[in-house]
Amino acid sequence: MSDYRRAYVAGGSYFFTLVTWRRKRVFSDQYAIDALRSAMHKVKRNRPFDVEGIVVLPDHLHCILRLPEGDTDFSGRWREIKKACSRSVAPISDHRRERTLWQRRFWEHAIRDRNDWRRHMDYIHYNPVKHGLVTHPGDWPWSSLRRCIALGWYSPDWGAEEPERVRGMNLE
């Protein structure tokens, strides 16, 4: 058994990677994307958080969430999001009464500072290009890049070339 320990920072921002079961390309259609979006909104109503950046690819997602001051329970939020999404997308369960939509665990990284936040935001938004799904990050429909451009965090032509700060990063 691994000795992995999660880093809990009250009110912190975290980068997450969640992967589908056996890398099935679940999020290739609008129905599954809408189910994920609905699950996130449902959980957010009861357990607030802010999505600072997100990209949903066919077999995984990356995002940065910020928790409210004094709150560290990102694991509970992801458990509820995964359950709600699974009920819609994978209504049939296996012999253990589990739905095989998501891998059981997820990977998280506590964002340390502004530079760390920016590196991970860039990684999120450049990820569809990295995986060969589009040639420009702004062309991927399931990304927060357009919202971030509207907020002035990115220029409209951002990502024409691979950003230097994401070269060599592999957070899959």
Secondary structure, DSSP 4 states (H G I P E B T S, - for coil): ---------TT-EEEEEEEBGGG--GGGSHHHHHHHHHHHHHHHHHS--EEEEEEEETTEEEEEEEPPTT---HHHHHHHHHHHHHHHH-----TTS--TTB-S--EEEE--SHHHHHHHHHHHHHHHHHTTS-SSGGG-SSBSHHHHHHTTSS-TTTTSS--GGGTT----
